[in-house]
Amino acid sequence: MKRSMNDNYYRKINLAGLSINTYTDSSFKNIRDFLDRFADKDPRGSENQKSKIFFSKGNRKIELSNEWDSLSIIGDDIDDLYNPFNLIGITQALFRFAAIHLAPRGIFLLHGSTAVLYGKAICFGDDGSSTAKTLGSLEIALDSKHYVADEFCFFNSQSKKVFGYRFIPIHIRSIVKEHLENYHRFSMPKNHYKKTLAGEFIEQDELFTTTSGKLAALVYIHFSEKTHEIQKLSAQEAMEAFEFCITSHIAKLLYPNLDRMQFSSMTDTNDTKVIDKELVSEILTKITNSREMAPRVLEQIPSYRLTVSQPCQITALLRKEIC
């Protein structure tokens, strides 16, 4: 459905089950086409019709309303979606906004990358100090050839299903590309995304078969020069890691300075951004109906701390413990 409203194009989209009203500057053809990929085909509407997102011209920025019910994504040149800072910046904003409204329904946006090993969907998540989420998922996907999503994985806590969107590219930073080239004889397929200081981007269908399925495990990668081992987390450790994983994306929408990849300045950094436990607790209180949610969700999904000295150890350790 499309109609002109105050020189904007209106579309109702459906993002992971959330119906959102979008209003886009009429000159932003590529953004309109991108939103069409989330088209909401349900004419009956949704239980949440207050959610609105606006795409307009002006100085680059992302603004969330005080009530968290509307989001503005602004920039004169944001319609160039071959520029990863635009595509990923817009995707981040869309998905994080949806995450706020989906959480009360038990659908969470995991800050992690998910792939499949021996038929089991494994999410490499963010516990506050873990790393190599994309690299971990690529290590096992190079073995299985099946991939779910990079960086933005939706998780339905009732069905335990984890899923993403195949047209959101995989973000391969320089250090990841170097490892894949040196140890896996990997070469980047040709693609239309512009190369930036933030690394390279590739459509996952160019590399793997996109899939979805029940989440089998949450894995948090840490590096040590002396150790390579996998340890199952205690119930308390698993809960704290999961709570961080489901709030990290939202925290970066609320406080953009916490994001490594900056939409407004089009910059990227490898510097660690610290999100403290108090902020995690504050966000959880606002977006979930109960703090008892995490233990219930994790009853059937084991969580692991994976410590490696070299990324190529990841698949072998997981195969031994999980598969």
C-alpha positions as CSV (number, residue, x, y, z in Angstrom):
1,M,0.0,0.0,0.0
2,K,1.3,3.4,-0.9
3,R,0.0,6.9,-0.8
4,S,1.3,10.5,-0.5
5,M,1.0,12.1,2.9
6,N,2.4,15.6,3.2
7,D,5.0,14.9,0.4
8,N,5.9,11.6,2.2
9,Y,5.2,8.1,1.1
10,Y,3.4,5.9,3.6
11,R,3.9,2.2,4.1
12,K,2.9,-0.2,6.8
13,I,5.7,-2.7,7.3
14,N,5.9,-5.8,9.5
15,L,9.2,-6.3,11.3
16,A,9.5,-9.6,13.2
17,G,5.7,-9.5,13.9
18,L,5.6,-5.8,14.7
19,S,3.4,-3.5,12.5
20,I,5.1,-0.1,12.0
21,N,3.8,2.9,10.1
22,T,6.6,4.5,8.0
23,Y,6.7,7.9,6.3
24,T,9.4,8.4,3.7
25,D,10.6,11.5,1.8
26,S,9.3,11.1,-1.7
27,S,12.8,11.4,-3.1
28,F,14.1,8.4,-1.2
29,K,13.3,5.7,-3.7
30,N,15.9,3.2,-2.5
31,I,14.6,3.4,1.1
32,R,11.1,2.9,-0.1
33,D,12.2,-0.2,-2.1
34,F,14.0,-1.5,1.0
35,L,10.9,-1.0,3.2
36,D,8.9,-2.9,0.6
37,R,10.9,-6.0,1.6
38,F,9.1,-5.8,5.0
39,A,5.7,-5.2,3.5
40,D,2.8,-5.9,5.9
41,K,0.3,-7.9,3.9
42,D,-2.3,-8.2,6.8
43,P,-5.1,-5.7,6.0
44,R,-6.5,-6.1,9.5
45,G,-3.7,-4.1,11.0
46,S,-1.9,-4.7,14.3
47,E,-2.4,-4.4,18.0
48,N,0.3,-1.7,18.0
49,Q,-0.6,1.0,15.5
50,K,1.2,3.8,17.4
51,S,4.7,2.8,16.2
52,K,6.0,5.3,13.5
53,I,9.2,5.8,11.7
54,F,10.0,8.8,9.6
55,F,12.8,9.1,6.9
56,S,13.5,12.7,6.0
57,K,16.2,15.1,4.8
58,G,18.4,17.2,7.0
59,N,21.5,16.9,9.1
60,R,22.4,13.2,9.7
61,K,21.0,11.9,13.0
62,I,18.6,9.4,14.5
63,E,16.1,10.6,17.0
64,L,13.8,8.5,19.3
65,S,10.8,10.2,20.8
66,N,10.5,10.6,24.5
67,E,7.7,8.1,24.6
68,W,9.7,5.6,22.4
69,D,6.7,5.4,20.0
70,S,8.3,7.2,17.0
71,L,11.7,7.3,15.4
72,S,13.2,9.8,12.9
73,I,16.1,8.8,10.6
74,I,17.4,12.0,9.0
75,G,20.1,12.7,6.3
76,D,20.3,14.3,2.9
77,D,22.2,11.3,1.4
78,I,20.8,8.4,3.3
79,D,19.0,7.0,0.2
80,D,22.4,5.6,-1.1
81,L,22.0,2.1,0.3
82,Y,25.2,0.9,-1.4
83,N,26.9,3.0,1.3
84,P,27.1,0.6,4.3
85,F,26.9,3.4,6.8
86,N,23.4,4.2,5.4
87,L,22.2,0.6,5.0
88,I,23.5,-0.7,8.3
89,G,22.6,2.5,10.1
90,I,19.0,2.4,8.9
91,T,18.8,-1.4,9.7
92,Q,20.2,-0.8,13.2
93,A,17.6,1.9,13.8
94,L,14.7,-0.1,12.4
95,F,15.5,-3.3,14.3
96,R,16.4,-1.7,17.6
97,F,13.2,0.4,17.5
98,A,11.2,-2.8,16.8
99,A,13.1,-4.6,19.7
100,I,11.7,-2.1,22.2
101,H,8.1,-2.9,21.2
102,L,8.6,-6.6,20.6
103,A,10.3,-7.4,24.0
104,P,7.0,-7.3,26.0
105,R,5.7,-10.0,23.7
106,G,8.8,-12.2,24.4
107,I,10.5,-11.5,21.0
108,F,14.0,-10.3,21.5
109,L,16.7,-8.8,19.2
110,L,19.9,-10.7,20.1
111,H,23.1,-8.8,19.7
112,G,24.8,-11.7,18.0
113,S,25.5,-13.7,14.9
114,T,23.9,-17.1,14.3
115,A,24.8,-20.0,12.0
116,V,24.2,-23.7,11.9
117,L,26.4,-26.6,12.9
118,Y,25.2,-30.2,12.4
119,G,21.6,-29.0,12.1
120,K,21.8,-26.9,15.3
121,A,21.4,-23.1,15.3
122,I,24.1,-21.5,17.5
123,C,24.1,-17.8,18.3
124,F,27.5,-16.2,19.2
125,G,26.3,-13.4,21.5
126,D,27.4,-10.3,23.4
127,D,27.8,-10.8,27.1
128,G,29.5,-7.5,27.7
129,S,33.1,-8.6,27.2
130,S,32.8,-11.3,24.5
131,T,34.0,-10.8,21.0
132,A,34.2,-12.4,17.5
133,K,30.5,-12.8,17.0
134,T,30.6,-12.6,13.2
135,L,33.9,-14.6,13.0
136,G,32.4,-17.4,15.2
137,S,29.3,-17.7,13.0
138,L,31.4,-17.7,9.9
139,E,33.7,-20.4,11.3
140,I,30.8,-22.9,11.7
141,A,29.0,-21.7,8.5
142,L,32.0,-22.4,6.4
143,D,31.6,-26.0,7.6
144,S,27.8,-26.3,7.4
145,K,27.1,-23.8,4.6
146,H,24.0,-22.7,6.5
147,Y,23.5,-19.2,8.0
148,V,20.8,-17.4,9.9
149,A,21.9,-13.8,10.4
150,D,24.8,-11.5,11.3
151,E,24.5,-9.1,14.1
152,F,20.7,-8.8,14.1
153,C,19.0,-12.1,15.2
154,F,15.4,-12.1,16.4
155,F,14.5,-14.7,19.0
156,N,11.0,-15.8,19.9
157,S,11.2,-17.0,23.5
158,Q,8.0,-19.0,23.2
159,S,8.8,-21.0,20.1
160,K,12.6,-20.8,20.7
161,K,12.9,-19.9,17.0
162,V,15.8,-17.7,15.9
163,F,15.6,-15.9,12.6
164,G,16.8,-12.9,10.6
165,Y,16.5,-11.3,7.1
166,R,18.6,-12.7,4.3
167,F,19.0,-9.4,2.5
168,I,20.9,-7.7,5.5
169,P,24.6,-8.2,4.6
170,I,27.2,-9.8,6.7
171,H,29.7,-7.3,8.0
172,I,33.3,-8.5,7.6
173,R,35.8,-6.3,9.3
174,S,39.4,-6.2,8.1
175,I,40.7,-8.5,10.9
176,V,38.0,-11.1,10.1
177,K,38.7,-11.0,6.4
178,E,42.5,-11.4,7.1
179,H,41.9,-14.5,9.2
180,L,39.5,-16.0,6.6
181,E,42.0,-15.4,3.8
182,N,45.0,-16.8,5.7
183,Y,43.4,-19.9,7.3
184,H,40.4,-20.8,5.0
185,R,41.6,-19.7,1.6
186,F,38.5,-17.4,1.6
187,S,38.0,-14.7,-1.1
188,M,35.3,-12.1,-1.0
189,P,32.8,-12.5,-3.8
190,K,32.3,-9.4,-5.9
191,N,29.5,-7.2,-4.5
192,H,28.0,-3.8,-5.0
193,Y,28.6,-2.4,-1.5
194,K,31.1,0.4,-1.2
195,K,34.3,-0.5,0.7
196,T,34.7,1.6,3.9
197,L,37.1,1.8,6.8
198,A,34.4,-0.3,8.6
199,G,35.3,-3.2,6.5
200,E,33.4,-5.0,3.7
201,F,29.8,-6.2,3.4
202,I,28.5,-9.2,1.5
203,E,25.0,-10.7,0.9
204,Q,24.9,-13.9,2.9
205,D,23.2,-15.7,0.0
206,E,26.4,-15.3,-1.9
207,L,28.1,-17.5,0.6
208,F,25.6,-19.7,2.4
209,T,22.0,-21.1,2.4
210,T,19.9,-18.9,4.6
211,T,17.8,-20.7,7.2
212,S,16.1,-20.4,10.6
213,G,15.2,-22.8,13.4
214,K,15.2,-23.4,17.1
215,L,18.0,-21.9,19.0
216,A,20.2,-24.7,20.3
217,A,22.9,-22.8,22.2
218,L,24.1,-19.3,23.2
219,V,27.9,-19.0,22.9
220,Y,30.1,-16.2,24.2
221,I,33.6,-16.1,22.7
222,H,36.7,-14.9,24.6
223,F,40.3,-15.0,23.6
224,S,43.3,-16.2,25.6
225,E,46.8,-17.0,24.4
226,K,47.1,-19.9,26.8
227,T,43.7,-21.5,26.8
228,H,41.2,-23.1,24.6
229,E,38.2,-24.6,26.3
230,I,34.4,-24.6,26.5
231,Q,32.6,-24.1,29.8
232,K,28.8,-24.3,30.4
233,L,27.6,-21.3,32.3
234,S,25.9,-21.5,35.6
235,A,22.2,-20.5,35.7
236,Q,23.2,-17.1,37.1
237,E,26.0,-16.5,34.6
238,A,23.7,-17.5,31.7
239,M,21.0,-15.2,32.9
240,E,23.3,-12.2,33.2
241,A,24.8,-12.9,29.7
242,F,21.4,-13.3,28.1
243,E,20.1,-10.1,29.6
244,F,23.0,-8.2,28.2
245,C,22.6,-9.8,24.8
246,I,18.9,-8.7,24.5
247,T,19.5,-5.2,25.8
248,S,22.8,-4.3,24.0
249,H,21.1,-3.2,20.7
250,I,18.5,-1.1,22.5
251,A,21.1,0.6,24.7
252,K,22.8,1.8,21.5
253,L,19.6,3.3,20.2
254,L,19.0,5.1,23.5
255,Y,22.7,6.1,23.7
256,P,24.3,6.3,20.2
257,N,27.7,7.0,21.7
258,L,27.9,3.4,22.8
259,D,27.8,2.2,19.1
260,R,31.1,1.3,17.4
261,M,29.6,2.1,13.9
262,Q,28.3,5.7,14.0
263,F,25.5,6.6,11.6
264,S,25.7,10.4,12.2
265,S,29.5,10.8,11.6
266,M,29.9,7.8,9.3
267,T,32.8,6.4,11.4
268,D,33.7,3.1,12.8
269,T,36.1,2.0,15.6
270,N,37.5,-1.1,17.2
271,D,37.4,0.5,20.6
272,T,35.5,-1.3,23.2
273,K,32.2,0.5,24.3
274,V,31.2,-0.3,27.8
275,I,27.5,-0.8,28.7
276,D,27.2,-1.0,32.5
277,K,25.0,-3.4,34.5
278,E,22.9,-0.5,35.8
279,L,21.9,0.5,32.3
280,V,21.1,-3.1,31.4
281,S,18.8,-3.4,34.5
282,E,17.1,-0.1,33.7
283,I,16.3,-1.2,30.1
284,L,15.1,-4.6,31.2
285,T,12.7,-3.0,33.7
286,K,11.2,-0.9,30.9
287,I,10.9,-3.4,28.1
288,T,10.0,-6.7,29.9
289,N,7.0,-7.7,31.9
290,S,9.0,-9.7,34.4
291,R,12.7,-10.1,35.5
292,E,11.9,-13.8,35.9
293,M,11.8,-14.0,32.1
294,A,15.5,-14.9,31.5
295,P,15.6,-18.0,33.7
296,R,12.5,-19.4,32.1
297,V,13.8,-18.8,28.6
298,L,17.2,-20.4,29.3
299,E,15.8,-23.6,30.9
300,Q,16.1,-25.5,27.6
301,I,18.9,-23.4,25.9
302,P,22.4,-24.0,27.3
303,S,24.9,-21.1,27.4
304,Y,28.6,-21.5,27.0
305,R,31.8,-19.4,27.5
306,L,34.1,-20.4,24.7
307,T,37.8,-19.5,25.3
308,V,40.2,-19.9,22.4
309,S,43.6,-18.8,21.4
310,Q,42.9,-19.1,17.7
311,P,39.5,-18.8,15.9
312,C,40.0,-22.1,14.1
313,Q,39.5,-23.9,17.4
314,I,35.9,-22.7,17.6
315,T,34.2,-25.4,15.5
316,A,36.1,-28.3,17.0
317,L,35.2,-27.3,20.6
318,L,31.6,-26.8,19.7
319,R,31.4,-30.1,17.8
320,K,32.7,-31.9,20.9
321,E,30.4,-30.3,23.4
322,I,27.2,-29.5,21.6
323,C,27.0,-31.7,18.6
